Amino acid sequence: MMFWKIIGVLLLGWAGWDLYHGYTYLYSIVYRDQEPTLYWSGVTVWILLGISCFFSWDSKSE
């Protein structure tokens, strides 16, 4: 479905923005320098969610 591919691109764009600027927004702003474990966990989640949007488990073809 095209909708999920668009969502995937947006999530990967969000992760790219986070990597470039050094902070992400989870429940509040998390800075890479101050809380690296939480930051990298959050960015990893955005990347995995973004990638998962490109895989379809639907049996119908587009």
C-alpha positions in Angstrom: 0.0 0.0 0.0 1.4 3.4 -1.0 0.3 5.0 2.2 2.7 2.9 4.3 5.6 3.6 2.0 5.0 7.3 2.5 4.9 6.9 6.3 8.1 4.9 6.0 9.8 7.7 4.1 8.6 10.2 6.7 9.9 8.0 9.6 13.3 7.6 7.9 13.4 11.3 7.3 12.7 11.9 10.9 15.5 9.6 11.9 17.9 11.3 9.5 16.9 14.7 11.0 17.6 13.3 14.5 21.0 11.9 13.4 22.0 15.2 11.8 20.9 17.5 14.6 21.8 15.3 17.6 18.4 15.2 19.3 15.1 13.4 19.1 11.6 13.8 20.4 10.2 10.9 22.4 8.1 12.0 25.4 10.4 15.1 25.6 13.5 16.3 23.7 16.3 13.8 24.2 19.9 15.0 23.4 22.5 12.6 22.1 25.2 14.2 24.4 23.1 14.1 27.6 21.3 10.7 27.3 23.0 8.6 24.6 21.3 5.3 25.4 17.8 6.7 25.3 18.7 8.8 22.2 20.0 5.8 20.2 17.1 3.6 21.4 14.7 6.2 20.1 16.5 6.7 16.7 16.7 2.9 16.3 13.0 2.6 16.8 12.3 5.3 14.2 14.6 3.5 11.7 13.1 0.1 12.3 9.5 1.4 12.0 10.4 3.2 8.9 12.0 0.2 7.3 9.1 -2.1 8.3 6.7 0.2 6.4 8.3 -1.0 3.1 7.4 -4.7 3.8 4.0 -5.9 3.2 2.6 -9.1 4.6 -0.6 -8.8 2.6 -1.3 -11.5 0.2 -2.8 -9.1 -2.4 -0.5 -7.6 -5.0 -0.7 -3.9 -5.7 
